[in-house]
């Protein structure tokens, strides 16, 4: 392995490592200023995070974040800022819960119908933004923001009262999906390699779906003609158009593809947890997925690591609150710091890499001359 290869590897690892170190330093300062013991706090987070039950929690929290990140990353690869994942997955989860509750099918078929319903709703809602862009030139940021409000504050909020199962319930929601439409957990798979999982923890079966989606994303974006066309259109639309790549078609592919994945973000709740859409349905995953995609640099592996990091921090927040060692807000500070520093560090590393490439090109030209 030559010096150039080692330097490239070092540059690739520098940004996340620097981000983590700076985030720990800033969080330590905040902890000490607030009267908490930084060393004891981090020790508790690590000790808790290595327990099997905590790992299950981390994976369950990371699963929807990873799917949300992939949904956003598909648009980012096309240089489209799709921030409509929030509305897409919430509307998709609501429709899938309603449809799933009305059906009584053979188990695998029932689950498949629910998944396909969610994906098609997400793709259709995202496709609206893509259609507005290619036909009327409407910026996707504006259209997806508006579609978020329409989906969450309009359609779901307006239609939910019509499908409430128990009006007297504290947390009102749709009719629960039957047993045939509930996705089995993966506990038995995990317990083959470790001890029995206790405390009622269950690894959602959607975790396996997320892994499959990540593999497909990597293959399509990096190993297929469609992925090349999307990346080319994102890097240089003019050159891509001159090379025969239809830009409008690529916009629709990117928006619809992101919507397909976005429809899966809420499936852990629908298929593995509450089996219904209720007033306590988790929100904010669409915006959190953008942060995970940025931190993971839109790569399948990078986003997986970022999702696991955010999942670990989220699961640690409850532990800190129960133990009274520190405020759970320290987790938010760490997440924000990691993201902010990572964006800056990646830009610095990118400029260093560009400078190295210019230097190598100049040396090659000089050697050839």
C-alpha positions in Angstrom: 0.0 0.0 0.0 1.6 3.2 -1.2 1.7 6.6 0.6 -1.0 8.1 -1.7 -3.5 5.3 -0.8 -2.7 5.7 2.9 -3.3 9.4 2.6 -6.7 8.9 1.0 -7.7 6.4 3.6 -6.6 8.9 6.3 -8.5 11.7 4.8 -11.7 9.6 4.5 -11.5 8.7 8.2 -10.4 12.1 9.4 -13.8 13.9 9.2 -15.9 11.4 11.2 -13.1 11.0 13.8 -12.6 14.7 14.2 -16.4 15.2 14.5 -16.7 12.6 17.2 -13.8 14.0 19.2 -15.0 17.6 19.1 -18.5 16.5 19.9 -17.3 14.7 23.0 -15.2 17.7 24.1 -18.0 20.2 23.7 -20.5 17.8 25.4 -18.0 17.4 28.3 -17.7 21.1 28.7 -21.5 21.5 28.7 -21.9 18.6 31.2 -19.3 20.1 33.6 -20.9 23.6 33.4 -24.3 22.1 34.2 -22.9 20.4 37.3 -22.7 16.8 35.9 -19.8 14.5 35.9 -18.7 14.1 32.2 -16.6 11.0 32.8 -19.4 9.2 34.7 -22.0 10.2 32.2 -20.0 8.8 29.2 -19.1 5.7 31.2 -22.8 5.1 31.9 -23.7 5.6 28.2 -21.1 3.1 27.1 -21.9 0.5 29.8 -25.6 0.7 29.0 -25.0 0.7 25.2 -23.1 -2.6 25.3 -26.0 -4.5 26.9 -27.9 -6.8 24.6 -31.3 -5.1 25.3 -29.8 -1.7 24.7 -28.3 -2.9 21.4 -31.8 -4.1 20.4 -33.2 -0.6 21.3 -30.4 1.0 19.2 -31.1 -1.1 16.2 -34.9 -0.5 16.5 -34.2 3.3 16.6 -31.7 3.2 13.8 -33.9 1.2 11.4 -36.4 4.0 10.5 -33.6 6.6 10.5 -31.6 4.6 8.0 -34.7 4.2 5.7 -35.4 7.9 6.0 -31.7 8.7 5.2 -31.8 6.5 2.1 -35.0 8.2 0.9 -33.4 11.6 1.2 -30.1 10.5 -0.2 -31.7 9.3 -3.5 -32.7 12.9 -4.1 -29.3 14.3 -2.9 -27.6 12.1 -5.5 -29.6 13.9 -8.1 -28.8 17.3 -6.5 -32.4 17.5 -5.4 -33.2 18.6 -1.8 -36.2 16.4 -1.0 -37.3 17.4 2.4 -40.7 15.9 2.0 -39.9 12.5 3.5 -41.7 13.6 6.7 -45.1 13.9 5.0 -44.5 11.0 2.7 -43.9 8.4 5.4 -46.6 9.7 7.7 -49.3 9.7 5.0 -48.0 6.3 3.8 -48.2 4.8 7.3 -51.7 6.1 7.8 -53.0 4.7 4.6 -51.2 1.4 5.1 -52.7 1.0 8.6 -56.2 1.7 7.3 -55.8 -0.8 4.4 -54.1 -3.4 6.5 -56.9 -3.3 9.1 -59.5 -4.0 6.4 -57.8 -7.1 5.1 -57.7 -10.7 6.3 -55.2 -12.5 4.1 -52.6 -15.2 4.3 -49.8 -13.8 6.5 -47.0 -13.2 4.0 -49.5 -11.8 1.4 -51.1 -9.5 4.1 -47.7 -8.1 5.1 -46.7 -7.6 1.4 -49.9 -5.7 0.6 -49.3 -3.4 3.6 -45.7 -2.8 2.5 -46.7 -2.2 -1.1 -49.5 0.2 -0.1 -47.1 2.3 2.0 -44.5 2.3 -0.8 -47.0 3.3 -3.5 -48.5 6.1 -1.3 -45.0 7.5 -0.5 -44.0 7.3 -4.2 -47.2 9.0 -5.4 -46.8 11.8 -2.8 -43.2 12.4 -3.7 -43.9 12.1 -7.4 -46.2 15.1 -7.1 -43.2 17.2 -6.2 -41.2 15.8 -9.1 -44.1 16.4 -11.5 -44.4 20.0 -10.4 -40.7 20.4 -11.0 -40.5 18.9 -14.5 -43.7 20.5 -15.8 -43.8 23.9 -14.0 -40.3 24.4 -12.7 -41.4 24.5 -9.1 -38.5 24.1 -6.7 -38.7 20.8 -4.9 -37.9 22.5 -1.5 -41.0 24.6 -1.8 -43.3 21.9 -3.1 -42.2 19.3 -0.6 -42.6 21.7 2.3 -46.2 22.4 1.2 -46.9 18.7 0.6 -45.7 18.0 4.2 -48.2 20.4 5.6 -51.0 19.0 3.3 -50.2 15.4 4.2 -49.8 15.8 8.0 -51.9 18.8 8.9 -54.6 18.2 6.2 -55.1 14.7 5.0 -54.0 12.6 8.0 -55.4 15.0 10.7 -58.7 15.3 8.7 -59.2 11.6 7.9 -58.0 10.1 11.2 -61.3 10.9 13.1 -63.2 8.9 10.4 -61.2 5.7 11.1 -60.8 5.8 14.9 -61.4 2.4 16.4 -62.2 3.5 20.0 -63.4 7.1 20.5 -63.1 6.7 24.3 -59.5 5.7 24.2 -56.8 8.1 25.5 -54.6 7.5 22.5 -57.1 7.3 19.7 -56.1 5.5 16.6 -57.2 3.3 13.7 -58.4 -0.2 14.0 -55.4 -2.5 14.8 -54.1 -4.7 12.1 -55.0 -8.4 12.5 -52.4 -11.1 13.5 -51.8 -12.1 9.9 -50.6 -8.6 9.1 -48.0 -8.4 11.9 -44.4 -8.8 11.1 -42.6 -11.4 13.2 -39.6 -10.1 15.3 -36.0 -11.2 14.7 -35.3 -12.2 18.4 -34.9 -15.9 17.5 -32.3 -15.0 14.9 -30.3 -12.9 17.4 -30.5 -15.5 20.2 -28.8 -18.1 18.0 -25.6 -16.1 18.5 -26.1 -14.7 22.0 -28.3 -15.2 25.1 -32.0 -14.8 25.4 -33.3 -11.3 25.0 -35.1 -10.1 28.1 -37.2 -7.1 29.4 -39.7 -7.5 26.6 -37.3 -6.2 23.9 -38.1 -7.3 20.3 -35.9 -6.6 17.3 -38.3 -5.4 14.6 -38.5 -7.4 11.4 -38.3 -4.2 9.5 -34.6 -4.2 10.4 -34.1 -6.9 7.8 -36.1 -4.9 5.2 -33.8 -1.9 5.9 -30.7 -4.0 5.3 -32.1 -5.3 2.0 -33.1 -1.7 0.9 -29.5 -0.5 1.8 -28.0 -3.2 -0.4 -30.3 -2.4 -3.3 -29.6 1.3 -2.9 -25.8 0.7 -3.1 -26.1 -1.6 -6.1 -28.5 0.7 -8.1 -26.7 3.9 -7.3 -23.1 2.6 -7.8 -23.4 -0.4 -10.1 -26.3 0.3 -12.5 -26.9 2.5 -15.6 -29.8 4.2 -13.9 -27.6 5.1 -10.9 -24.9 6.4 -13.2 -27.4 8.6 -15.0 -28.8 9.9 -11.7 -25.3 10.8 -10.4 -24.2 12.3 -13.7 -27.3 14.5 -13.8 -26.7 15.6 -10.3 -23.0 16.5 -10.8 -23.4 18.1 -14.2 -26.9 18.3 -15.8 -25.6 20.0 -18.9 -23.0 17.3 -19.7 -25.5 14.6 -18.8 -28.0 16.1 -21.2 -25.4 16.3 -23.9 -24.6 12.6 -23.3 -28.2 11.6 -23.9 -29.5 11.5 -20.3 -33.0 13.0 -20.1 -33.0 15.3 -17.1 -36.7 15.4 -16.5 -36.9 11.6 -16.4 -34.0 11.5 -13.9 -35.8 14.0 -11.7 -38.9 11.8 -11.7 -36.9 8.6 -11.0 -35.1 10.3 -8.1 -38.3 11.7 -6.5 -40.4 8.6 -7.0 -37.6 6.3 -5.8 -37.1 8.4 -2.7 -40.9 8.2 -2.0 -40.9 4.4 -2.4 -38.3 4.1 0.4 -39.9 6.9 2.4 -43.1 4.8 2.6 -41.2 2.2 4.6 -40.0 4.6 7.3 -43.2 4.2 9.5 -43.5 0.4 9.1 -41.8 -0.5 12.4 -44.7 1.2 14.1 -47.4 -0.3 11.9 -46.0 -3.8 11.5 -44.1 -4.4 14.7 -45.2 -2.1 17.5 -48.7 -0.5 17.7 -50.1 -2.2 14.6 -52.1 0.9 14.0 -51.8 4.6 13.3 -52.6 6.6 16.4 -52.2 10.1 17.8 -48.9 9.1 19.3 -47.4 8.0 16.0 -43.7 9.0 15.9 -42.9 12.1 13.9 -39.7 13.9 13.0 -38.0 10.9 11.3 -38.1 12.6 7.9 -36.0 15.5 9.1 -33.7 13.3 11.2 -33.1 11.2 8.2 -31.7 14.2 6.3 -29.1 14.7 9.1 -28.2 11.0 8.9 -27.8 11.2 5.1 -25.6 14.3 5.4 -23.5 12.7 8.1 -23.2 9.4 6.1 -22.3 11.3 2.9 -25.1 9.5 1.0 -23.3 6.2 1.0 -25.1 3.0 2.2 -22.4 2.1 4.7 -21.9 5.6 5.9 -25.6 6.2 6.5 -25.8 2.9 8.3 -23.0 3.9 10.7 -24.6 7.4 11.2 -28.0 5.8 11.9 -26.5 3.5 14.5 -24.7 6.4 16.1 -28.0 8.4 16.3 -29.8 5.3 17.5 -27.2 4.8 20.3 -27.5 8.4 21.4 -31.3 8.3 21.4 -31.4 5.1 23.5 -28.9 6.7 25.9 -31.1 9.7 26.5 -33.6 7.7 28.5 -30.9 6.1 30.6 -29.4 9.5 31.5 -32.8 10.8 32.5 -33.6 7.8 34.7 -30.1 7.8 36.3 -30.2 11.6 37.0 -26.6 11.8 35.8 -27.4 14.4 33.2 -30.2 16.0 31.3 -31.3 14.0 28.2 -30.8 17.3 26.2 -27.1 16.5 26.2 -27.9 13.9 23.5 -29.4 16.6 21.3 -26.3 18.7 21.8 -24.1 15.8 20.8 -26.1 15.0 17.7 -26.1 18.7 16.6 -22.4 19.1 17.3 -21.5 15.9 15.4 -23.5 17.0 12.4 -22.2 20.6 12.3 -18.6 19.6 12.8 -18.9 16.8 10.2 -20.2 19.1 7.5 -17.3 21.5 8.1 -14.8 18.6 8.3 -16.0 17.0 5.2 -15.7 20.2 3.3 -12.1 20.8 4.5 -11.2 17.2 3.6 -12.8 17.6 0.2 -10.7 20.7 -0.5 -7.5 18.9 0.5 -8.5 16.0 -1.8 -9.1 18.4 -4.7 -5.7 20.1 -4.1 -4.0 16.7 -4.1 -5.7 15.7 -7.3 -4.6 19.0 -9.0 -1.0 18.4 -7.8 -1.0 14.8 -9.1 -2.4 15.9 -12.5 0.2 18.6 -12.7 3.0 16.1 -11.9 1.6 13.7 -14.6 1.5 16.4 -17.2 5.1 17.5 -16.3 6.3 13.9 -16.5 4.6 13.4 -19.8 6.1 16.6 -21.3 
